[in-house]
Amino acid sequence: MNQPSVLIAGAGPTGLAAALLLARRGIHARIVDAAGAPAPHSRALVVNPRTLDLLAGTGVTERMVDEGRDVRGVRFHENGKELTHLEAGHLHPRYGLTVLSQERSEALLTAALADLGIQVERGVQAALVSQDAGGADVQLGGGEAARFDAVYAADGAHSAFRKALGIDFPGSAFPEEWPLFDVPMDTPLDLDHAHILFFPDGMAFALALDRLVWRIIASVPDPLSRLPEGTTHGEPVWSSRFRIAHRVAPRCALGRVALGGDAAHIHSPIGARGMNLGIEDAATFAMRLAGSQGATAVALDAYHRERHPVHRSVVRRIRAITTMARGHNAALRMARHALLPAVAHVDGMRTMMLRTVAGLDHPPPAE
Ligand SMILES: Cc1cc2nc3c(=O)[nH]c(=O)nc-3n(C[C@H](O)[C@H](O)[C@H](O)COP(=O)(O)OP(=O)(O)OC[C@H]3O[C@@H](n4cnc5c(N)ncnc54)[C@H](O)[C@@H]3O)c2cc1C
């Protein structure tokens, strides 16, 4: 059986993982990215146990674990005191929550791909021209037109492929801008946990990237002036602002084109799921396509039927967690204050929250 010809549009974590996991199954895809170079700044910081499981056997998992740092759980703070904490403990038999920059995760995936003889073609923008029952026609860069049996559109939240397919991206957005700082800090917050600081008008999230630099993101404009007593900080090494939206594409495959990662779903970074969920999409795509025995459109439809319910339920859960943490009205703040410590002590609830962060809240994709 001839292997299908595959184009992957986008070399973020989703596209790179798809190319790598397809190559491991004998399908050598072309992978292109519109950008001339990888993004220099890291968005995602946490690789979860589900991702480490899915990449096991590629060599990337071992490297991520070697380079990364374990984070043991989450501490919640209010009014300068710890409200409660969740310990990740033994959620997974082999892996924990690993702090590693998205930039390094992408570099490790790219290197593993190069070891299999596949180079990312950079500075090449892909655009869907048309598709029919036999394949998809794509324009690559300025001049090249090519036809593929399957296209995996991992082209990010503003996906041109999603738009070309006429697929909506319904959902909602919070109105405020969230500041982000990577900043050197000396602080009583411990390095081994992520921290969520509740304020009367919002929240901040703090995680040590290494012994010196912390990532702070917040729903309030001035988080650096609200850090716990005893904290001092230097000049940020990177700062940015972003908006949070929760959206799910109602279809993540149509004919010969499938959508993966942020092209199919976006949500708040609280819960550290975006990149990890995209890598899980990629693993599912590789499994379905490699097992398709030439029935490519059937395999892509199976991918949609399997992934769409997962996208919907994960985004719904992350939106609920973020809404509660953000606490933008008195009722939510009261619930946050009163319920969280109680819930954190109920076995089933604690496990549910931890499994959400670990990416273990639904079964893994299976052959
Ligand atoms: C502040 C912040 C913190 C986060 N923290 C976490 C975390 O801890 N854990 C986690 O799992 N997730 C996290 N995320 C989410 C995570 O960064 C994204 O979900 C992830 O980058 C999505 O990967 P992707 O490959 O789907 O898309 P992207 O990373 O957006 O990559 C898309 C790629 O496609 C390319 N492209 C676009 N259009 C075209 C085209 N037409 N042709 C060719 N190439 C194209 C782009 O150049 C880009 O390289 C965070 C996000 C933010 C904003």
The ligand as an SDF file (V2000), in Angstrom:
LIG
                    3D

 53 58  0  0  0  0  0  0  0  0999 V2000
    0.7110   32.9990   28.1240 C   0  0  0  0  0  0  0  0  0  0  0  0
    0.4710   31.6290   27.5840 C   0  0  0  0  0  0  0  0  0  0  0  0
    0.8850   30.5420   28.3390 C   0  0  0  0  0  0  0  0  0  0  0  0
    0.6460   29.2490   27.8810 C   0  0  0  0  0  0  0  0  0  0  0  0
    1.0520   28.2000   28.6450 N   0  0  0  0  0  0  0  0  0  0  0  0
    0.8010   26.9310   28.2380 C   0  0  0  0  0  0  0  0  0  0  0  0
    1.2760   25.7900   28.9920 C   0  0  0  0  0  0  0  0  0  0  0  0
    1.9160   25.9170   30.0470 O   0  0  0  0  0  0  0  0  0  0  0  0
    1.0120   24.5500   28.5060 N   0  0  0  0  0  0  0  0  0  0  0  0
    0.3280   24.3790   27.3320 C   0  0  0  0  0  0  0  0  0  0  0  0
    0.0860   23.2200   26.9490 O   0  0  0  0  0  0  0  0  0  0  0  0
   -0.0770   25.4270   26.5640 N   0  0  0  0  0  0  0  0  0  0  0  0
    0.1460   26.6980   26.9840 C   0  0  0  0  0  0  0  0  0  0  0  0
   -0.2160   27.7520   26.2000 N   0  0  0  0  0  0  0  0  0  0  0  0
   -0.8580   27.5090   24.8910 C   0  0  0  0  0  0  0  0  0  0  0  0
    0.1540   27.1380   23.8070 C   0  0  0  0  0  0  0  0  0  0  0  0
    1.1680   28.1150   23.6920 O   0  0  0  0  0  0  0  0  0  0  0  0
   -0.5590   26.9670   22.4570 C   0  0  0  0  0  0  0  0  0  0  0  0
   -1.7160   26.1860   22.6680 O   0  0  0  0  0  0  0  0  0  0  0  0
    0.3550   26.2710   21.4330 C   0  0  0  0  0  0  0  0  0  0  0  0
    1.3860   27.1280   20.9930 O   0  0  0  0  0  0  0  0  0  0  0  0
   -0.4500   25.8330   20.2080 C   0  0  0  0  0  0  0  0  0  0  0  0
    0.3970   25.1800   19.3170 O   0  0  0  0  0  0  0  0  0  0  0  0
    0.0420   25.0490   17.7800 P   0  0  0  0  0  0  0  0  0  0  0  0
    1.1840   24.3150   17.1710 O   0  0  0  0  0  0  0  0  0  0  0  0
   -1.3220   24.4900   17.6500 O   0  0  0  0  0  0  0  0  0  0  0  0
   -0.0440   26.5490   17.2380 O   0  0  0  0  0  0  0  0  0  0  0  0
    1.0850   27.6600   17.2030 P   0  0  0  0  0  0  0  0  0  0  0  0
    2.0820   27.4470   18.2920 O   0  0  0  0  0  0  0  0  0  0  0  0
    0.3720   28.9650   17.1550 O   0  0  0  0  0  0  0  0  0  0  0  0
    1.8410   27.4130   15.8230 O   0  0  0  0  0  0  0  0  0  0  0  0
    1.2360   27.6950   14.5780 C   0  0  0  0  0  0  0  0  0  0  0  0
    2.3370   27.8090   13.5320 C   0  0  0  0  0  0  0  0  0  0  0  0
    1.7300   27.8950   12.2400 O   0  0  0  0  0  0  0  0  0  0  0  0
    2.4360   28.8370   11.4630 C   0  0  0  0  0  0  0  0  0  0  0  0
    1.5090   29.2840   10.4120 N   0  0  0  0  0  0  0  0  0  0  0  0
    0.4210   30.0870   10.5440 C   0  0  0  0  0  0  0  0  0  0  0  0
   -0.2370   30.1990    9.3740 N   0  0  0  0  0  0  0  0  0  0  0  0
    0.4560   29.4510    8.4640 C   0  0  0  0  0  0  0  0  0  0  0  0
    0.2680   29.1410    7.0900 C   0  0  0  0  0  0  0  0  0  0  0  0
   -0.7650   29.6340    6.3940 N   0  0  0  0  0  0  0  0  0  0  0  0
    1.1660   28.3600    6.4680 N   0  0  0  0  0  0  0  0  0  0  0  0
    2.2320   27.8480    7.1610 C   0  0  0  0  0  0  0  0  0  0  0  0
    2.4430   28.1050    8.4760 N   0  0  0  0  0  0  0  0  0  0  0  0
    1.5630   28.8770    9.1220 C   0  0  0  0  0  0  0  0  0  0  0  0
    2.8650   29.9060   12.4450 C   0  0  0  0  0  0  0  0  0  0  0  0
    3.9930   30.6210   11.9660 O   0  0  0  0  0  0  0  0  0  0  0  0
    3.2030   29.0520   13.6820 C   0  0  0  0  0  0  0  0  0  0  0  0
    4.5590   28.6720   13.7110 O   0  0  0  0  0  0  0  0  0  0  0  0
   -0.0030   29.0510   26.6270 C   0  0  0  0  0  0  0  0  0  0  0  0
   -0.3960   30.1470   25.8660 C   0  0  0  0  0  0  0  0  0  0  0  0
   -0.1710   31.4300   26.3490 C   0  0  0  0  0  0  0  0  0  0  0  0
   -0.6120   32.6230   25.5170 C   0  0  0  0  0  0  0  0  0  0  0  0
  1  2  1  0
  2  3  1  0
  2 52  2  0
  3  4  2  0
  4  5  1  0
  4 50  1  0
  5  6  2  0
  6  7  1  0
  6 13  1  0
  7  8  2  0
  7  9  1  0
  9 10  1  0
 10 11  2  0
 10 12  1  0
 12 13  2  0
 13 14  1  0
 14 15  1  0
 14 50  1  0
 15 16  1  0
 16 17  1  0
 16 18  1  0
 18 19  1  0
 18 20  1  0
 20 21  1  0
 20 22  1  0
 22 23  1  0
 23 24  1  0
 24 25  2  0
 24 26  1  0
 24 27  1  0
 27 28  1  0
 28 29  2  0
 28 30  1  0
 28 31  1  0
 31 32  1  0
 32 33  1  0
 33 34  1  0
 33 48  1  0
 34 35  1  0
 35 36  1  0
 35 46  1  0
 36 37  1  0
 36 45  1  0
 37 38  2  0
 38 39  1  0
 39 40  1  0
 39 45  2  0
 40 41  1  0
 40 42  2  0
 42 43  1  0
 43 44  2  0
 44 45  1  0
 46 47  1  0
 46 48  1  0
 48 49  1  0
 50 51  2  0
 51 52  1  0
 52 53  1  0
M  END
$$$$
